[in-house]
């Protein structure tokens, strides 16, 4: 309701009830009353980023880029006031031990901030629209709470997406700098309280001294490369050559990335050598470098959806099996075998938890849920049509995936992960032997499996740090942006 309409309504009330005072004097009092209400969503704010380097040749680089955000400190304090379980994993306890050594922070509650971002394209009546939402959650929340459709994961911002002409669509350096500068600014309200305690109301109603810290970051591989400032094709966590990612992993000789390691390399190598020999983007500083006790290489979380379910399973194993059948048989026979596999999948009996693919696996757009459903019925569908070692490779991978998807993972489970990983690496060689993967298996998403044991020990069960959590928030996030846009116009 507009200010004029509010004033008109107040005037009507005064005329209708001349003996009574109106509940408000006018629109100013009403709006002030609404603003004083503490319940509801946090207020939105915005800032502009402008390029200040050498005079660019392209006009689009000179324009200001607007970023909308909500103060993450207020959002996280609101989450912390709601009672939930604490996270498990070593990372939070290591940070708490560091804080305990400092007299000023000793006894403070440590609150790790889980972040996630994922650029998405949404088709609406006006055409293709790109959005870049940023989410935040407290690491102290139990993973089951984060996975549920509640406010445990909050939208805190929309990152800017440069609108360029097609020939400059891949201006990676500018986009990287815009991305990291935006994150640094949005999270700046937390930085003072990463070393100095802030008195904060807790879920039990008591006030305690709280220290914040950057926690796990949820992202798909392209976003991980952007976050870690590495070259596409390299691992954001360790430094094997991109043409043989698993070489060091199989020998348990990881050389892990870190801010300190990057600084050491930059001191002795040129930017070109850092790019070619180390997979580092040396002229961009990750946003975590500006916050205490934060290293993005340590904080990138495992991603069950894109690394295992849609990545290694659907995009790798399923496609490799189809390619093997097409390569190993004449076209007509291969089509007959694939049709039989589809029939086996289609006749899956009705049972709770089983997804029915009435047309087999032959439909165009796969979702994460589709891939999860296919995982449950693929093994009996391919037995007899592919080599036994190929079936074993799929079985080893599925066992690995189902184990890491559990909400509780024990030390025995971690030991079993090592066994399954070794068996999978051994049995997947069948795809190289039959010519499907002649160049090997240097695939970043598949390589990420070697880091799962360590990441589970650091952050707890991966199902609370999956990109499916942030993707499920996209629809609500886009609606929020449209509301902001209309309100500001």
N, C-alpha and C positions, 0 to 999 in steps of 0.2 A: 504494500500500500504506500503510495507516495505521501510526502510531507503535507501537500495541500489537501489530500483526501483525509488525512488524520485530523488536521485542523478543522476541516468541514464537519467531520463526525463529532468532534468535541463541541463545536458550536451547536449542532443539532441536539446533542444530549443536554446542553445547558438550557436550550429553549423548551425541550420536552419536560425537563424536570427542574423548573426554576427554583424550587426550594432546596435542592441538593447541589452540592459541589461536584463538578465532573471529576472522574477518577484521575485524570491527568489534565495539565494545563495546555498541552499542545504536543506537536510532533517531537520537539527537542527533549521534553521530559520522557516521552515514550521510548525514543531511541536510546537515551541514556540509561533507562531502566533495563532495556534489552541487553545493552552492552555490559551491564553489571552482573548479568547472570553468568555464573561460573561453569554451569553444566554445558555439555555439547562439545563440538569440535573446536580445535584450536584455530585461531585466526590465521589467515594466509597473508603472506608478504611477498615482495618481489625485489629483485635487484637486476641491474644490467651489467653485462661484461662487454668491454670494448677492446679491440685489438690495439696495442700500443707499440708494436714492433716497427720494423722498417716499413716505409710507405708501400702498402700492397697495390698490386696492379689491378686487382679485382674489387669492384665496388661492394660486393656482398661481404667482404672481410672488414670493411669500414663501418658497417652498420652495428648498432648495439644489439646484443643478444639477451633477451629477457628470460630470467629464471624465476619461477614461482616456487615457494617453499613455505613450510610451517616450521616454527622453531623446534628443532628436535629435542631440546632440553625439556620444554613443556610437554611435548608428546610423550616422552619417555617417563617423565615424572608421573604423568597420568596413568601409564601402564603399571608403573611400580606400586601405585597405591592400591592395585587390585591383587588379592592373594592368589598365588599359584605356587607350583613346585619350582625348585632350583634346577639348573642345568647340571649335567655331569660332564666329566672330561677334565683333562689336566690343565688346559690353557687357563681357565679362570683361576684355578688354585695357584698356578705359577705366578699370575699377576697379583693375586692376594698376598703371596709370600714376599714379592718385591715391595708391596705397599707396607707390609708389616715391619720391614727393616727401617722404615723412615718414621721417626717419632711423630712427625706432623700428620701422617696418614695411618699410623698404626691403629688398628681397631675399626677402621672404616669399612663399610660395605662396598664390595666391588661390583659394578654394574657394566658388563660388556654389552656393547651396542651392536646388534646384528643388522647388517645393511644388505640391500639387494636392489639391483636395477636391471632393467630389461627393455630395450627399445622394441616397440611393437607397432604394427600397422593394422589399422582398423578400417573396414569398409563401411561407410555410411552413405547417406543419400547424396552427399556432395562429392563422393569419390574416395580415393585412398588418402588416409590421414595417418601421419606418423606421430607417435607419442613416446616420451621417454620418462616414465615414472620412476621415482626413487622411494624405497620403502625402508622402514626401520622397525626393529623389535628389540626387546631386552633379552639378552642371553640367559637371564635368570628364569625365564618362563620355560615350562616343560614343553618338549617338542610336540606332544599331542595338542597342547593349547595353540601352538603356532600353526599347526596344520589345520585346525578347525577354522570355520568361517566366522571369526570373531575379530575383535579389535586388537589382538595381540600383535598383528602386523599392521602398521599404520602407514598410510601414504604421507610422506613429508615433503615431496617436491616433484616438479617436472623440469627435467634438464632441457636445455636449449638444443635444437636441431638446426644447424645452418641450412638455409634454403639457397642452394647454389645451382649454377648451370651444370649440365651433365658432364662437361669436360673437367669440372673441378669437384665432382662428387666424391672423389677419393683423396681429397686433401687431408691426409691422415694426421700430419703434425698439428694443424690448426684445430682439428676436432679433438685430438688427445689433450691439448693444452686447455681447450674450453671445458672438457669433461673434468679434468683434475682440479682446475681452478674453481669450478662450480661446487664440487664436493667439499673442497677446503672451506669455501665461504659458508655453505649451508651448515656444516658441522662446527663452525667457529664458536657457537654459543656453548658447546660442550668443553672446549679446550681448557678454559680456566679451571674447570672442576675435574680435570684428569690428574692434577697434582695437588690441588687444594680441596679439601672436603667441602661438600655442600650439605647443609641441613635439609633433609628431605623427609616428607611423610611416607611411611611404609604401609604395607597392606594391613598390618595389625593396628593401625592408628597411631603408633608411636613414631617419633621423629628420630632419625639416625644420621650420622655423618656418612656421606656417600661419595665414592670416587668413580668417575666414568672412564671407560676405555673403549677403543675401537675393537670390535669383536669380529666374528666370521663374516665374510662377504659372499652372498649368494649370487652366482652369475654363471651363464653359459660360457663355452670356451672363447668365442670371439670377444666377449666382454671381459673375460679373465685376462686375455692378452692385452686388452686396452688398459685394464687396471694395473697389471704388473709391468707395463711399458716394455713388452717383449715383442719380438717379430712373430707374426703368424706362422704356425708350424712347430714352434718351440714349446717346451713345457714351462708354465709359469712358476713351477716349484723347484725344478732341478735343471741341470745343464748338460744333458746328453746331446749329441748331434741330432738334428732333426731327421736325418735319414736313418737313424738307428736309436730311437728313443728308449727302447727297453734294454739296451746293452748293459748299462751300469746297473739297472734295476735287477736283472737276472743274477748279477754277481753281488748284489747288496752293497754297492759302492756309490750310493747317491752323493752328488755334490749339490747341496741345496743353495738356492738363490737367497739373497738377503740384501737389504739396503747397503750394509757394510761391504758385501762382496761386489756390488755394483760400483760403489765408490772406489774400491781397490782396482777394479778393471779400468774404470774411467781415468785413473791416474796414470796408467801405463799404455793405453791404447787410444787410437783415434776413434771418432764417431763411426766411420766406415768399418773399422776392425771390430768395434763393439757389435755392430749390426751383423756382420758376416760371420764372425768367429764365436760370438757369445750369445747372439740372438737378443741383444739389448738395444732399446731405443734410448740412446744416451743423452739426448737433448731435452727430455721430458722428466720432470721429477714427480713421482707418485704422490698423491695427496696424503698418504699415511706418513710421509717423511716429515710433515709439519705437526704431527701429534706424538706425544710421549708414548713409549712402550708399544708402538704400532709398526708392523712391517707387513705390507700387503702380500708378500710371498708366503708368509706364514698363515695369513688370515683367509686366503681364498679357500672356500669350503668345498667339499665333494658335492656333486650334482647328480643325483640318481636319475633324474629324468633325461637329461641330454647326454650324459656320459655313458650310462648303462642301458636304460630302457629304450630310448629312441636312437641313441648313438650306436653302441657296440652291438645291441641285439638287432634292432630293425634295420639301421643303415649299413651295418657291417654283415653280421652273420646271416640274416635272412636274405639279403641281396647276394651274398657270396654263394649261398646254396642254390638260388635261382640261376646265377651265372654258371655254376658248375654243371647243373642239369642241362642248360642250353649248350654249353661247350662240349659236354661228354656224349651227347646223343644227337642224331639227326633231328631237324626241326620238328617234324611231325611226331616223332617219338617223345621229344622233350615236351612238346605241348600236351601230349597224352599224360605224361608223368606229372606235370604241374597241375593238370586238371584233376588227377586222382588225389593229389595232395589237397587241393581245394575241396574236393568232395569229403575227404576224411575230416577236414576242419569243419565243414558245414554240418556234418551229421553228429557233432558233439552232443551227447545226451544232456537233457535238462538237469542242472544241478546247481545249488546255490554257489555263487562265486565264479561260475564259468560264463564267459561271454560267448554269444552265438554269432558266428560269421556265416550268414546264410549264403553269401556269395564267395565264400573262401576268403583269401587275403587279397583279392583283386579289386580294391577300390582306391581312389586317387589320394584323398587327403587323410593321412594317419594322425591320430591324436595320441597323447601319452596313454590314455586309457585303452585305446585300441591295441597298442603295443603290449601293455600289461596283460590284456586278454589273450593275445596270440601266444605269449610266453607260456601260458598254461596248457595249450593244446598242440604246440608245434611238434614236440618230440614224437608222439605216436603217428603224426601225419607224415613224417619224413623217413621213418624207419623202413628199410627195405629199398628205398630209392636213392640213398646216398651212402658212401662208405661208412663203416662202423666208427672209424676214428672221428669222422665229422659229427656223428651223433654224440660221441663222447665229449667233443669240444663244446657243443651246445649245452649238454648236461652240466659240465663243469661250470660254464658261465652262469647258467640259471641257478645252480646251487649257490654260487658266489653272490648273485644278485639278491636272492631271497634271504640269504643270511644277513647282508648289510642293510636290508630293508626292515629288519626287526627293530622294535622299540627298545629292547634290552639286548645288549651284546656283551657276552662274558669273555673272560680270558681264553677259555676253551674255544669259543667261536673265533677269536682272533688267530689262534693257532690253526684252526680249520681253514681260515681264509688263506693262510700261507700255502697250505696243501692244495687247495683248489686253484690258486693262482699258478702254482707250478704245473699242475696237470693241464690247465687251460692253455698255458704257453706251449706245452709239449704237444697237445692234441691239435691246436690250431695250425700247426705246421702242415697238416694235410691240405690246407688251402694253398699253401705255397707249392706243395708237391704236385698238385693237379693243375697248376698253372693259373689259378684264380688270383693269387697274390704273389706274382713272381718277384716283386720288389720288397716283399716283407710286410711288416705290420707297424710301421712308424706313423701311427694315428694318435693325435693328442688325446682325444676322448677315450680311446681304448687304453692308452698308456696311463691315464689317470688312475686306473685300477690299482697300480702298484703303490699308490700313496694312501689308499683307503685305510689300511691298518693304522698308520701313523695319525691320520686325521680323525679316526674314530677315537683313538686314545686322547687326542687333544680336545675334541669338541663334542664327543658323545655320539649317539646314534645319528647317522646321516639323514634319516627321514624327517628330521626337524629343520634341516638346512637345505631343502631341495627347491629348485627353481619352479616346481609346480606350485609352491606356496605363493610366490610372487605373481606367477601367471594367473592364478585364480583370482587375484585382486585387480586384474587389468580392466575388466568391465566397469567396476565401481570407480576405478581411478579415472578412466576416460570420462565418465559421467561427471566426476568432480571437476575436471578441467573445463568441460563445456559450461558448467555452472559458473566457474570463475570467470571465464571469458565473457559470458553474457552479463555477469554482474559488473564487470569493469568497463563494459562498452556503453 
